[in-house]
Amino acid sequence: MSLLDGVPTVLFVHAHPDDETIATGALIAEMAARGIRVSLLTATRGEQGEVVRGPLSVLEGTDALTRERERELACAAAALGIGLADRFWLGTPPARAAGLAPRAYRDSGMTWIRPGLAGPADDIDGDALVRAPLAEVTADVAALIGQLRPALVISYDNGGGYGHPDHVRMHEAALAGSRAAGVAFAEVVQVGVDGATSGAGVAGAGAGAGAAEWFDLSAHLATVTAALRCHASQLTVDEGGGHIVHSGGQREPIITVVGLRLL
């Protein structure tokens, strides 16, 4: 049996606009095709992201970039099949703990430690996601889980996929919030360009407790490509298709093989 069998609703928890498409776009498209209702919680507007060189580069470091990334997320989510009523921002009700005033969590930024592995930025804003107490972030995630009551919550592995501090923080908060609500949690497992898999202790499908279930979702490549093109401030899609180029110049295949591992 697949862990998606009989699942009516799923909540994806991500850190920045474009993460939902880059990491899990094919999985979201697959769930939409299966008739599963997908909700998306995004923690920040990705304010610290570098901007692709070109017409949008003037937005880097400005408030206008925040609005652009909100627009891009709306475009991508619609392309993947996530309805307007199923998109949420962390810190904004219903993704805000009862009794707390609404707030916006800012992108914490990052630095590259080595190719493929990120670490904390040298200068982090006071209202950045990683500056907020984990208990507050968890309470906000838990508030939305309590409102939606999804059958499954999906987010990053404990390394945040590639180490981004905001990804790690959202893994921690989503896992803790899911457990507090008694809702199943699955981490995303991905195959790197070197064939290695993200996620500690990952095994092949069917290998018993703690194993990842793998999904070949190449049938959704066109849908994911369309959603990726929405994130024009952050990446470009190769004219030949099949690959993206990040704002920093890193090139990687479009992800269509994704693993899920229940924790």
Salt bridges, closest charged atoms under 4 A:
ASP18 OD2 - ARG69 NH2 3.09
ASP19 OD2 - HIS16 ND1 2.95
ASP19 OD2 - HIS167 NE2 3.10
GLU20 OE2 - HIS231 NE2 2.75
GLU30 OE2 - ARG34 NE 2.82
GLU30 OE1 - HIS220 NE2 2.67
GLU68 OE2 - ARG71 NH2 2.82
GLU70 OE2 - ARG45 NE 2.97
GLU72 OE1 - HIS231 ND1 3.94
ASP86 OD1 - ARG37 NH2 2.89
ASP107 OD1 - HIS16 NE2 3.38
ASP125 OD2 - ARG106 NE 3.10
ASP127 OD1 - ARG106 NE 3.81
GLU136 OE2 - ARG96 NH1 2.80
GLU136 OE2 - ARG103 NH1 3.47
ASP140 OD2 - ARG96 NH1 2.84
ASP166 OD2 - HIS16 NE2 2.89
GLU172 OE1 - ARG169 NE 3.32
GLU187 OE2 - ARG261 NH1 2.86
ASP238 OD2 - ARG251 NH2 2.59
GLU252 OE2 - HIS246 NE2 2.55
